[in-house]
Amino acid sequence: MRTWTRYIVLLIIVTAGSTLLYLSFSNGNENDIETVQENKHEIWDSQHQQAQPIGGGHHDQEGGHAGKQREGFFSQFANIPRWKKRDHAWNGLAFANEVEQHRAAYSRRPSSKSPFLDQMRCTPRHNITFLKVHKTGSSTLQNIFLRYGQRHKLTFVLPPQGHHLGFPDFFDRHHMLPVENGIYNIFCHHARFSQVVMDIMPPNSIYISILRDPVHVFESAFTYFKIAPRINMGNDADAMAKFLEDPVTYYESAPSTVHMRNNMLYDFGVPTIKFDDTDFIEEAIQLIDKQFSLILIAEYFEESLILLRDALCWRTEDMVVFKMNTRKKTAVDTLGTDLQSKIRTWNSGDTLLYDHFNKTLWHKIEQYGTERMAREVKELRALTESYYKLCIKTDTADRKEGVFDVWQPPGVKINAFVLKESASHNPICENMVRPEIVYTAQLREAQFPNRSFRKFQRNWRRRRPPVI
């Protein structure tokens, strides 16, 4: 009897212990799953926070702009059943293991200030609107987008012919070749900015542009676009100085005023009749600041490229580029202080625009860390030099000697590239020196293999510059 009693007591103890163990495990497992779900959303949020454009930094810190973008991101998936099913079927244990792997990877990082190009933190941006501003070094930057888009088989907004998207008119749909699905990834050819650009590009596009010191922009445009003959000065060597003595008279009598004043504001879509309205221009600059995530500065091109790399979540290798469409040194005028002052006064709108975004750029660089930026720039220079040694024999050849025919207006000498013999059939090297006109024609053939763009070419006509 005593033996049976002992067995019964032992059975009760074992049963009670098992029940307590089960309850403890269940409660702990639920807590673990809740923790995992919280971690999941934290990591998901952090990934998309890091992928936000750099230009919205001051908004992101306050939580307003970035928060709205994240809300918009999640709302896109709210009504998709498959997305909900994936949430319900989430394997908490597998995800917990993944979290631990991520934490282990983060712990091996040499510094908390490592660039946020890590694929665990952000996703490469493929929807890009690049406003290509004249005479700012924009052809060099465009080459980066052309190569990246071609390599990743992205869809470009392309003109029916040539390489301009309706410029000098405001961009409109009839300036582009339509694709069947109506989805475009990259907008990077010369155009005058308009609402239509934002209408055709995906809502999550990142907006990029580049500016240059207005003095150099005006001098370059005056020479490159042959302004002197346009105002009946012929090829007078002192034409620019004479123009700046009485710019209003020459400007108002010119048959076309494009490239004669505030070239950069014009490309951004500011009407010419507002060029003397300082209040309007300052408001326009604020709107540009809100719309564009990053505006590079040509004088600090390498620093700008590092910020661009992080804004796009691309690799440093993607930022390697050779300077395109540079003039011979003999063609670059040295301007005196008095002439520079007159140029800034005549182009006061561009001066306001440039000064604003130059300050903005340096604010971003300070946030990034000047020492860290110096290291990144050094790495980019070394990488660029290695590509240069691999590809380039000379970058100051005459037009006829270059590997590609470089377009240049009469009387303006543009440097051409000559590839090394060992790189003459290297597609990487060839694309890095391929001029915009040649590259655009190649992309057009690739994007429309049935040559459907031919019918658009037949109906397409160059329009007269707008008088506004």
Secondary structure as a PSIPRED ss2 file (coil, helix, strand):
# PSIPRED VFORMAT (PSIPRED V4.0)

   1 M C   1.000  0.000  0.000
   2 R H   0.000  1.000  0.000
   3 T H   0.000  1.000  0.000
   4 W H   0.000  1.000  0.000
   5 T H   0.000  1.000  0.000
   6 R H   0.000  1.000  0.000
   7 Y H   0.000  1.000  0.000
   8 I H   0.000  1.000  0.000
   9 V H   0.000  1.000  0.000
  10 L H   0.000  1.000  0.000
  11 L H   0.000  1.000  0.000
  12 I H   0.000  1.000  0.000
  13 I H   0.000  1.000  0.000
  14 V H   0.000  1.000  0.000
  15 T H   0.000  1.000  0.000
  16 A H   0.000  1.000  0.000
  17 G H   0.000  1.000  0.000
  18 S H   0.000  1.000  0.000
  19 T H   0.000  1.000  0.000
  20 L H   0.000  1.000  0.000
  21 L H   0.000  1.000  0.000
  22 Y H   0.000  1.000  0.000
  23 L H   0.000  1.000  0.000
  24 S H   0.000  1.000  0.000
  25 F H   0.000  1.000  0.000
  26 S H   0.000  1.000  0.000
  27 N H   0.000  1.000  0.000
  28 G H   0.000  1.000  0.000
  29 N H   0.000  1.000  0.000
  30 E H   0.000  1.000  0.000
  31 N H   0.000  1.000  0.000
  32 D H   0.000  1.000  0.000
  33 I H   0.000  1.000  0.000
  34 E H   0.000  1.000  0.000
  35 T H   0.000  1.000  0.000
  36 V H   0.000  1.000  0.000
  37 Q H   0.000  1.000  0.000
  38 E H   0.000  1.000  0.000
  39 N H   0.000  1.000  0.000
  40 K H   0.000  1.000  0.000
  41 H H   0.000  1.000  0.000
  42 E H   0.000  1.000  0.000
  43 I H   0.000  1.000  0.000
  44 W H   0.000  1.000  0.000
  45 D H   0.000  1.000  0.000
  46 S H   0.000  1.000  0.000
  47 Q H   0.000  1.000  0.000
  48 H H   0.000  1.000  0.000
  49 Q H   0.000  1.000  0.000
  50 Q H   0.000  1.000  0.000
  51 A C   1.000  0.000  0.000
  52 Q C   1.000  0.000  0.000
  53 P C   1.000  0.000  0.000
  54 I H   0.000  1.000  0.000
  55 G H   0.000  1.000  0.000
  56 G H   0.000  1.000  0.000
  57 G H   0.000  1.000  0.000
  58 H H   0.000  1.000  0.000
  59 H H   0.000  1.000  0.000
  60 D H   0.000  1.000  0.000
  61 Q H   0.000  1.000  0.000
  62 E H   0.000  1.000  0.000
  63 G C   1.000  0.000  0.000
  64 G H   0.000  1.000  0.000
  65 H H   0.000  1.000  0.000
  66 A H   0.000  1.000  0.000
  67 G H   0.000  1.000  0.000
  68 K H   0.000  1.000  0.000
  69 Q H   0.000  1.000  0.000
  70 R H   0.000  1.000  0.000
  71 E H   0.000  1.000  0.000
  72 G H   0.000  1.000  0.000
  73 F H   0.000  1.000  0.000
  74 F H   0.000  1.000  0.000
  75 S H   0.000  1.000  0.000
  76 Q C   1.000  0.000  0.000
  77 F C   1.000  0.000  0.000
  78 A C   1.000  0.000  0.000
  79 N C   1.000  0.000  0.000
  80 I C   1.000  0.000  0.000
  81 P H   0.000  1.000  0.000
  82 R H   0.000  1.000  0.000
  83 W H   0.000  1.000  0.000
  84 K H   0.000  1.000  0.000
  85 K H   0.000  1.000  0.000
  86 R H   0.000  1.000  0.000
  87 D H   0.000  1.000  0.000
  88 H H   0.000  1.000  0.000
  89 A C   1.000  0.000  0.000
  90 W C   1.000  0.000  0.000
  91 N C   1.000  0.000  0.000
  92 G H   0.000  1.000  0.000
  93 L H   0.000  1.000  0.000
  94 A H   0.000  1.000  0.000
  95 F H   0.000  1.000  0.000
  96 A H   0.000  1.000  0.000
  97 N H   0.000  1.000  0.000
  98 E H   0.000  1.000  0.000
  99 V H   0.000  1.000  0.000
 100 E H   0.000  1.000  0.000
 101 Q H   0.000  1.000  0.000
 102 H H   0.000  1.000  0.000
 103 R H   0.000  1.000  0.000
 104 A H   0.000  1.000  0.000
 105 A H   0.000  1.000  0.000
 106 Y H   0.000  1.000  0.000
 107 S H   0.000  1.000  0.000
 108 R C   1.000  0.000  0.000
 109 R C   1.000  0.000  0.000
 110 P C   1.000  0.000  0.000
 111 S C   1.000  0.000  0.000
 112 S C   1.000  0.000  0.000
 113 K C   1.000  0.000  0.000
 114 S C   1.000  0.000  0.000
 115 P C   1.000  0.000  0.000
 116 F C   1.000  0.000  0.000
 117 L C   1.000  0.000  0.000
 118 D C   1.000  0.000  0.000
 119 Q C   1.000  0.000  0.000
 120 M C   1.000  0.000  0.000
 121 R C   1.000  0.000  0.000
 122 C C   1.000  0.000  0.000
 123 T C   1.000  0.000  0.000
 124 P C   1.000  0.000  0.000
 125 R C   1.000  0.000  0.000
 126 H C   1.000  0.000  0.000
 127 N C   1.000  0.000  0.000
 128 I E   0.000  0.000  1.000
 129 T E   0.000  0.000  1.000
 130 F E   0.000  0.000  1.000
 131 L E   0.000  0.000  1.000
 132 K C   1.000  0.000  0.000
 133 V C   1.000  0.000  0.000
 134 H C   1.000  0.000  0.000
 135 K C   1.000  0.000  0.000
 136 T C   1.000  0.000  0.000
 137 G C   1.000  0.000  0.000
 138 S H   0.000  1.000  0.000
 139 S H   0.000  1.000  0.000
 140 T H   0.000  1.000  0.000
 141 L H   0.000  1.000  0.000
 142 Q H   0.000  1.000  0.000
 143 N H   0.000  1.000  0.000
 144 I H   0.000  1.000  0.000
 145 F H   0.000  1.000  0.000
 146 L H   0.000  1.000  0.000
 147 R H   0.000  1.000  0.000
 148 Y H   0.000  1.000  0.000
 149 G H   0.000  1.000  0.000
 150 Q H   0.000  1.000  0.000
 151 R H   0.000  1.000  0.000
 152 H C   1.000  0.000  0.000
 153 K C   1.000  0.000  0.000
 154 L C   1.000  0.000  0.000
 155 T C   1.000  0.000  0.000
 156 F E   0.000  0.000  1.000
 157 V C   1.000  0.000  0.000
 158 L C   1.000  0.000  0.000
 159 P C   1.000  0.000  0.000
 160 P C   1.000  0.000  0.000
 161 Q C   1.000  0.000  0.000
 162 G C   1.000  0.000  0.000
 163 H C   1.000  0.000  0.000
 164 H E   0.000  0.000  1.000
 165 L C   1.000  0.000  0.000
 166 G C   1.000  0.000  0.000
 167 F C   1.000  0.000  0.000
 168 P C   1.000  0.000  0.000
 169 D C   1.000  0.000  0.000
 170 F E   0.000  0.000  1.000
 171 F C   1.000  0.000  0.000
 172 D C   1.000  0.000  0.000
 173 R H   0.000  1.000  0.000
 174 H H   0.000  1.000  0.000
 175 H H   0.000  1.000  0.000
 176 M C   1.000  0.000  0.000
 177 L C   1.000  0.000  0.000
 178 P C   1.000  0.000  0.000
 179 V C   1.000  0.000  0.000
 180 E C   1.000  0.000  0.000
 181 N C   1.000  0.000  0.000
 182 G C   1.000  0.000  0.000
 183 I C   1.000  0.000  0.000
 184 Y C   1.000  0.000  0.000
 185 N C   1.000  0.000  0.000
 186 I E   0.000  0.000  1.000
 187 F E   0.000  0.000  1.000
 188 C C   1.000  0.000  0.000
 189 H C   1.000  0.000  0.000
 190 H E   0.000  0.000  1.000
 191 A C   1.000  0.000  0.000
 192 R E   0.000  0.000  1.000
 193 F C   1.000  0.000  0.000
 194 S C   1.000  0.000  0.000
 195 Q H   0.000  1.000  0.000
 196 V H   0.000  1.000  0.000
 197 V H   0.000  1.000  0.000
 198 M H   0.000  1.000  0.000
 199 D H   0.000  1.000  0.000
 200 I H   0.000  1.000  0.000
 201 M C   1.000  0.000  0.000
 202 P C   1.000  0.000  0.000
 203 P C   1.000  0.000  0.000
 204 N C   1.000  0.000  0.000
 205 S C   1.000  0.000  0.000
 206 I E   0.000  0.000  1.000
 207 Y E   0.000  0.000  1.000
 208 I E   0.000  0.000  1.000
 209 S E   0.000  0.000  1.000
 210 I E   0.000  0.000  1.000
 211 L E   0.000  0.000  1.000
 212 R C   1.000  0.000  0.000
 213 D C   1.000  0.000  0.000
 214 P H   0.000  1.000  0.000
 215 V H   0.000  1.000  0.000
 216 H H   0.000  1.000  0.000
 217 V H   0.000  1.000  0.000
 218 F H   0.000  1.000  0.000
 219 E H   0.000  1.000  0.000
 220 S H   0.000  1.000  0.000
 221 A H   0.000  1.000  0.000
 222 F H   0.000  1.000  0.000
 223 T H   0.000  1.000  0.000
 224 Y H   0.000  1.000  0.000
 225 F C   1.000  0.000  0.000
 226 K C   1.000  0.000  0.000
 227 I H   0.000  1.000  0.000
 228 A H   0.000  1.000  0.000
 229 P H   0.000  1.000  0.000
 230 R H   0.000  1.000  0.000
 231 I C   1.000  0.000  0.000
 232 N C   1.000  0.000  0.000
 233 M C   1.000  0.000  0.000
 234 G C   1.000  0.000  0.000
 235 N C   1.000  0.000  0.000
 236 D C   1.000  0.000  0.000
 237 A C   1.000  0.000  0.000
 238 D C   1.000  0.000  0.000
 239 A H   0.000  1.000  0.000
 240 M H   0.000  1.000  0.000
 241 A H   0.000  1.000  0.000
 242 K H   0.000  1.000  0.000
 243 F H   0.000  1.000  0.000
 244 L H   0.000  1.000  0.000
 245 E H   0.000  1.000  0.000
 246 D C   1.000  0.000  0.000
 247 P H   0.000  1.000  0.000
 248 V H   0.000  1.000  0.000
 249 T H   0.000  1.000  0.000
 250 Y H   0.000  1.000  0.000
 251 Y H   0.000  1.000  0.000
 252 E H   0.000  1.000  0.000
 253 S H   0.000  1.000  0.000
 254 A C   1.000  0.000  0.000
 255 P C   1.000  0.000  0.000
 256 S C   1.000  0.000  0.000
 257 T C   1.000  0.000  0.000
 258 V C   1.000  0.000  0.000
 259 H C   1.000  0.000  0.000
 260 M C   1.000  0.000  0.000
 261 R C   1.000  0.000  0.000
 262 N C   1.000  0.000  0.000
 263 N H   0.000  1.000  0.000
 264 M H   0.000  1.000  0.000
 265 L H   0.000  1.000  0.000
 266 Y H   0.000  1.000  0.000
 267 D H   0.000  1.000  0.000
 268 F C   1.000  0.000  0.000
 269 G C   1.000  0.000  0.000
 270 V C   1.000  0.000  0.000
 271 P C   1.000  0.000  0.000
 272 T H   0.000  1.000  0.000
 273 I H   0.000  1.000  0.000
 274 K H   0.000  1.000  0.000
 275 F C   1.000  0.000  0.000
 276 D C   1.000  0.000  0.000
 277 D C   1.000  0.000  0.000
 278 T H   0.000  1.000  0.000
 279 D H   0.000  1.000  0.000
 280 F H   0.000  1.000  0.000
 281 I H   0.000  1.000  0.000
 282 E H   0.000  1.000  0.000
 283 E H   0.000  1.000  0.000
 284 A H   0.000  1.000  0.000
 285 I H   0.000  1.000  0.000
 286 Q H   0.000  1.000  0.000
 287 L H   0.000  1.000  0.000
 288 I H   0.000  1.000  0.000
 289 D H   0.000  1.000  0.000
 290 K H   0.000  1.000  0.000
 291 Q H   0.000  1.000  0.000
 292 F C   1.000  0.000  0.000
 293 S C   1.000  0.000  0.000
 294 L E   0.000  0.000  1.000
 295 I E   0.000  0.000  1.000
 296 L E   0.000  0.000  1.000
 297 I E   0.000  0.000  1.000
 298 A H   0.000  1.000  0.000
 299 E H   0.000  1.000  0.000
 300 Y H   0.000  1.000  0.000
 301 F H   0.000  1.000  0.000
 302 E H   0.000  1.000  0.000
 303 E H   0.000  1.000  0.000
 304 S H   0.000  1.000  0.000
 305 L H   0.000  1.000  0.000
 306 I H   0.000  1.000  0.000
 307 L H   0.000  1.000  0.000
 308 L H   0.000  1.000  0.000
 309 R H   0.000  1.000  0.000
 310 D H   0.000  1.000  0.000
 311 A H   0.000  1.000  0.000
 312 L H   0.000  1.000  0.000
 313 C C   1.000  0.000  0.000
 314 W C   1.000  0.000  0.000
 315 R C   1.000  0.000  0.000
 316 T H   0.000  1.000  0.000
 317 E H   0.000  1.000  0.000
 318 D H   0.000  1.000  0.000
 319 M H   0.000  1.000  0.000
 320 V C   1.000  0.000  0.000
 321 V C   1.000  0.000  0.000
 322 F C   1.000  0.000  0.000
 323 K C   1.000  0.000  0.000
 324 M C   1.000  0.000  0.000
 325 N C   1.000  0.000  0.000
 326 T C   1.000  0.000  0.000
 327 R E   0.000  0.000  1.000
 328 K C   1.000  0.000  0.000
 329 K H   0.000  1.000  0.000
 330 T H   0.000  1.000  0.000
 331 A H   0.000  1.000  0.000
 332 V C   1.000  0.000  0.000
 333 D C   1.000  0.000  0.000
 334 T C   1.000  0.000  0.000
 335 L C   1.000  0.000  0.000
 336 G C   1.000  0.000  0.000
 337 T H   0.000  1.000  0.000
 338 D H   0.000  1.000  0.000
 339 L H   0.000  1.000  0.000
 340 Q H   0.000  1.000  0.000
 341 S H   0.000  1.000  0.000
 342 K H   0.000  1.000  0.000
 343 I H   0.000  1.000  0.000
 344 R H   0.000  1.000  0.000
 345 T H   0.000  1.000  0.000
 346 W H   0.000  1.000  0.000
 347 N C   1.000  0.000  0.000
 348 S H   0.000  1.000  0.000
 349 G H   0.000  1.000  0.000
 350 D H   0.000  1.000  0.000
 351 T H   0.000  1.000  0.000
 352 L H   0.000  1.000  0.000
 353 L H   0.000  1.000  0.000
 354 Y H   0.000  1.000  0.000
 355 D H   0.000  1.000  0.000
 356 H H   0.000  1.000  0.000
 357 F H   0.000  1.000  0.000
 358 N H   0.000  1.000  0.000
 359 K H   0.000  1.000  0.000
 360 T H   0.000  1.000  0.000
 361 L H   0.000  1.000  0.000
 362 W H   0.000  1.000  0.000
 363 H H   0.000  1.000  0.000
 364 K H   0.000  1.000  0.000
 365 I H   0.000  1.000  0.000
 366 E H   0.000  1.000  0.000
 367 Q H   0.000  1.000  0.000
 368 Y H   0.000  1.000  0.000
 369 G C   1.000  0.000  0.000
 370 T H   0.000  1.000  0.000
 371 E H   0.000  1.000  0.000
 372 R H   0.000  1.000  0.000
 373 M H   0.000  1.000  0.000
 374 A H   0.000  1.000  0.000
 375 R H   0.000  1.000  0.000
 376 E H   0.000  1.000  0.000
 377 V H   0.000  1.000  0.000
 378 K H   0.000  1.000  0.000
 379 E H   0.000  1.000  0.000
 380 L H   0.000  1.000  0.000
 381 R H   0.000  1.000  0.000
 382 A H   0.000  1.000  0.000
 383 L H   0.000  1.000  0.000
 384 T H   0.000  1.000  0.000
 385 E H   0.000  1.000  0.000
 386 S H   0.000  1.000  0.000
 387 Y H   0.000  1.000  0.000
 388 Y H   0.000  1.000  0.000
 389 K H   0.000  1.000  0.000
 390 L H   0.000  1.000  0.000
 391 C H   0.000  1.000  0.000
 392 I E   0.000  0.000  1.000
 393 K E   0.000  0.000  1.000
 394 T E   0.000  0.000  1.000
 395 D E   0.000  0.000  1.000
 396 T E   0.000  0.000  1.000
 397 A E   0.000  0.000  1.000
 398 D C   1.000  0.000  0.000
 399 R H   0.000  1.000  0.000
 400 K H   0.000  1.000  0.000
 401 E H   0.000  1.000  0.000
 402 G C   1.000  0.000  0.000
 403 V C   1.000  0.000  0.000
 404 F C   1.000  0.000  0.000
 405 D C   1.000  0.000  0.000
 406 V C   1.000  0.000  0.000
 407 W C   1.000  0.000  0.000
 408 Q C   1.000  0.000  0.000
 409 P C   1.000  0.000  0.000
 410 P C   1.000  0.000  0.000
 411 G C   1.000  0.000  0.000
 412 V C   1.000  0.000  0.000
 413 K C   1.000  0.000  0.000
 414 I E   0.000  0.000  1.000
 415 N C   1.000  0.000  0.000
 416 A E   0.000  0.000  1.000
 417 F E   0.000  0.000  1.000
 418 V E   0.000  0.000  1.000
 419 L E   0.000  0.000  1.000
 420 K C   1.000  0.000  0.000
 421 E H   0.000  1.000  0.000
 422 S H   0.000  1.000  0.000
 423 A H   0.000  1.000  0.000
 424 S C   1.000  0.000  0.000
 425 H C   1.000  0.000  0.000
 426 N C   1.000  0.000  0.000
 427 P H   0.000  1.000  0.000
 428 I H   0.000  1.000  0.000
 429 C H   0.000  1.000  0.000
 430 E H   0.000  1.000  0.000
 431 N H   0.000  1.000  0.000
 432 M H   0.000  1.000  0.000
 433 V H   0.000  1.000  0.000
 434 R C   1.000  0.000  0.000
 435 P C   1.000  0.000  0.000
 436 E H   0.000  1.000  0.000
 437 I H   0.000  1.000  0.000
 438 V H   0.000  1.000  0.000
 439 Y H   0.000  1.000  0.000
 440 T H   0.000  1.000  0.000
 441 A H   0.000  1.000  0.000
 442 Q H   0.000  1.000  0.000
 443 L H   0.000  1.000  0.000
 444 R H   0.000  1.000  0.000
 445 E H   0.000  1.000  0.000
 446 A H   0.000  1.000  0.000
 447 Q H   0.000  1.000  0.000
 448 F C   1.000  0.000  0.000
 449 P C   1.000  0.000  0.000
 450 N C   1.000  0.000  0.000
 451 R C   1.000  0.000  0.000
 452 S C   1.000  0.000  0.000
 453 F H   0.000  1.000  0.000
 454 R H   0.000  1.000  0.000
 455 K H   0.000  1.000  0.000
 456 F H   0.000  1.000  0.000
 457 Q H   0.000  1.000  0.000
 458 R H   0.000  1.000  0.000
 459 N H   0.000  1.000  0.000
 460 W C   1.000  0.000  0.000
 461 R C   1.000  0.000  0.000
 462 R C   1.000  0.000  0.000
 463 R C   1.000  0.000  0.000
 464 R C   1.000  0.000  0.000
 465 P C   1.000  0.000  0.000
 466 P C   1.000  0.000  0.000
 467 V C   1.000  0.000  0.000
 468 I C   1.000  0.000  0.000
